Amino acid sequence: MSFSQEIRRRGSYAPIDFTPEVTQACRKQVEFYFSEYNLPYDKFLRSLCDQNDGWIPITTLASFNRMKKYRPVDKVIDCLKDSVILEVSADGENVRRKSPLETVDFKDRNERVLVFMNWKKIEDEDKDKFLTLQEELEQFFNGFTIVNQVRLKKDHKKYFNGVVEVEFKTKDECVQFLEEHKTDFSYEGQPLEIVTKNNTVSLKTRLDQRTSVDLVKKPDL
């Protein structure tokens, strides 16, 4: 059991010991929220940044599901002060990037993204189950190669819809992974379909039409 799973088992809001491992994990999580891999695609955080000269209240970040295990919040503030990417406001209430993000080239980014479909859905509001799966899939994909991010997609009910997007560090790594696994890839015995982000045509329509045993495929060019 990972330390984050152990913390959730004991209770999300229980104070914990900020060991070097916990401190690093907490800082890394907040830095991810502000990273080029998340911030350009997170409408909520972007709107807060736009309204407040890049600043986001630390208490807002601490309310996120993946941050609730880090308590007390004062310790979160302390660990962020050592970040090389972020800066904490003088009053300790807010945090922002030290340097603004450059404009994101979405086409370039999409060339590094693979879409994995046909995962087992989570059809309830169990947030711990979602977070556990998120951590398990991050560990799973990083076992092949270090990836930038693993994003579990949600449906209109905010439930995991069986689709996972994985962003690789380079286009070459993305292409290599696809070539090695496109004809036979599974997770815990569940066969998965892999398509490239740029070659996915009307993904939403496909999701509406597909079933777990009958997938409509578009060839990867």
RAGICOR-V24918 format. One record per pair of residues at least 12 apart in sequence whose C-alpha atoms are under 7 Angstrom apart, sorted by the first residue. I is the first residue (numbers start at 1). J is the second residue. If there is no record, write none. Layout:
i=<I & I>
j=<J & J>
//
This chain:
i=<7 & 8 & 12 & 12 & 13 & 13 & 13 & 14 & 15 & 15 & 16 & 16 & 23 & 26 & 27 & 27 & 31 & 34 & 36 & 37 & 37 & 54 & 55 & 55 & 55 & 56 & 56 & 56 & 57 & 57 & 57 & 58 & 58 & 58 & 77 & 85 & 85 & 86 & 110 & 110 & 111 & 111 & 111 & 112 & 112 & 112 & 112 & 112 & 112 & 113 & 113 & 113 & 113 & 113 & 113 & 113 & 114 & 114 & 114 & 114 & 114 & 114 & 114 & 115 & 115 & 115 & 115 & 115 & 115 & 115 & 115 & 116 & 116 & 116 & 116 & 116 & 116 & 116 & 117 & 117 & 117 & 117 & 117 & 117 & 118 & 118 & 118 & 118 & 118 & 119 & 119 & 119 & 120 & 121 & 121 & 121 & 122 & 122 & 122 & 123 & 124 & 125 & 134 & 138 & 147 & 147 & 147 & 148 & 148 & 148 & 149 & 149 & 150 & 150 & 150 & 150 & 151 & 151 & 151 & 152 & 152 & 182 & 195 & 196 & 199>
j=<69 & 69 & 68 & 69 & 68 & 69 & 71 & 71 & 71 & 72 & 70 & 71 & 79 & 70 & 79 & 80 & 85 & 97 & 101 & 148 & 149 & 96 & 94 & 95 & 96 & 94 & 95 & 96 & 93 & 94 & 95 & 93 & 94 & 95 & 92 & 97 & 98 & 98 & 197 & 198 & 171 & 197 & 198 & 167 & 168 & 169 & 170 & 171 & 174 & 165 & 166 & 167 & 168 & 174 & 196 & 197 & 165 & 166 & 167 & 194 & 195 & 196 & 197 & 163 & 164 & 165 & 166 & 194 & 195 & 196 & 197 & 163 & 164 & 165 & 192 & 193 & 194 & 195 & 162 & 163 & 164 & 192 & 193 & 194 & 162 & 163 & 192 & 193 & 212 & 162 & 163 & 192 & 162 & 160 & 161 & 162 & 159 & 160 & 161 & 159 & 159 & 159 & 152 & 150 & 167 & 168 & 169 & 167 & 168 & 169 & 166 & 167 & 164 & 165 & 166 & 167 & 164 & 165 & 166 & 164 & 165 & 194 & 220 & 220 & 220>
//
